[in-house]
Amino acid sequence: MESIKGRLEQTSMLKPLMAKPADVTGNLGGFKLLRGTLAPGQCAECATAHEPSMPHNQQSLFWQYSFMEKHGRWPTWNDALAHCTPEMRDKWVRCLADLGVIVPNKEVAP
């Protein structure tokens, strides 16, 4: 748990995310230019190098725009944690809470 907390403190993954939905009407502008530019080892969802068991980088612009394109809203920590095991999710939620980030227990995007 300490390694996750240390990793969070050293990254920009905790910056606040704009939660207000935006009407993008299929136009995400320059995001389309980022397609296909992933380096080897980067996650295809968030363009960050992480183990598959770890959450997506909720603050990655690539993740935010990719998620917006698929779901029509900005992603939350719940969305970033959705593919994690319950144990991993609980660890991240506790570490985020220790850092002042509250992850509400809500449903995630399908």
C-alpha positions in Angstrom: 0.0 0.0 0.0 2.9 2.4 0.7 4.3 1.9 -2.8 0.9 2.9 -4.4 0.7 5.9 -2.1 4.3 6.9 -2.9 3.6 6.5 -6.6 0.5 8.7 -6.4 2.4 11.4 -4.6 5.1 11.5 -7.3 2.7 11.7 -10.3 0.2 14.2 -11.6 -2.6 11.6 -11.2 -4.3 13.6 -8.4 -4.9 16.9 -10.2 -8.6 17.7 -10.2 -10.5 16.6 -13.2 -13.2 18.7 -14.8 -16.4 16.8 -13.9 -18.8 18.9 -15.9 -20.1 17.0 -18.9 -19.3 18.6 -22.3 -21.1 18.3 -25.5 -18.5 17.2 -28.0 -21.0 16.0 -30.7 -18.4 13.7 -32.2 -15.7 16.4 -32.5 -12.7 15.9 -30.3 -10.5 18.1 -32.4 -6.8 17.3 -32.3 -7.2 14.1 -30.2 -7.6 12.2 -33.5 -4.0 13.1 -34.2 -2.8 11.2 -31.1 -4.1 7.9 -32.4 -1.4 5.4 -33.2 1.4 7.2 -31.5 1.8 4.9 -28.5 5.3 3.8 -27.5 5.9 0.1 -26.8 4.6 -0.9 -23.4 2.1 1.9 -23.1 -1.5 1.1 -22.3 -3.8 1.5 -25.3 -6.5 3.1 -23.1 -4.5 5.7 -21.2 -1.2 5.9 -23.0 0.7 5.3 -19.8 3.1 2.4 -19.0 1.4 0.5 -16.2 0.8 -3.1 -15.2 -2.6 -4.5 -16.4 -3.7 -5.0 -12.8 -3.2 -1.3 -12.1 -5.8 1.4 -12.8 -5.6 3.6 -15.9 -4.0 7.0 -15.4 -7.1 9.0 -14.6 -5.3 12.3 -15.4 -3.9 11.2 -18.8 -5.3 13.5 -21.5 -5.2 10.5 -23.8 -7.4 8.5 -21.4 -9.7 11.4 -20.8 -10.4 12.1 -24.5 -10.5 8.4 -25.5 -13.0 7.8 -22.7 -15.0 10.9 -23.7 -15.1 9.6 -27.3 -16.5 6.2 -26.2 -18.8 7.3 -23.4 -19.7 10.9 -24.0 -18.5 12.0 -20.6 -15.2 12.6 -18.7 -13.8 9.6 -16.8 -13.8 9.4 -13.0 -11.5 7.4 -10.7 -14.3 4.8 -10.7 -13.8 4.4 -14.4 -10.0 4.2 -14.1 -10.4 1.5 -11.4 -13.2 -0.4 -13.2 -10.9 -3.2 -14.5 -9.0 -3.7 -11.3 -9.7 -6.6 -8.9 -11.7 -5.6 -5.8 -8.6 -5.9 -3.7 -6.6 -3.6 -5.9 -9.5 -1.1 -6.1 -9.8 -1.0 -2.3 -6.1 -0.4 -1.9 -6.2 2.5 -4.4 -9.4 4.0 -2.9 -7.8 3.9 0.6 -4.5 5.5 -0.6 -6.4 8.2 -2.6 -8.5 8.9 0.5 -5.3 9.3 2.6 -4.3 11.9 0.0 -7.7 13.7 0.2 -9.2 12.3 -2.9 -12.6 10.7 -2.2 -13.7 8.1 -4.7 -17.5 7.7 -4.4 -18.9 4.2 -4.7 -20.8 4.7 -8.0 -21.5 2.7 -11.1 -19.0 2.9 -13.9 -19.5 3.3 -17.6 -20.5 0.1 -19.4 
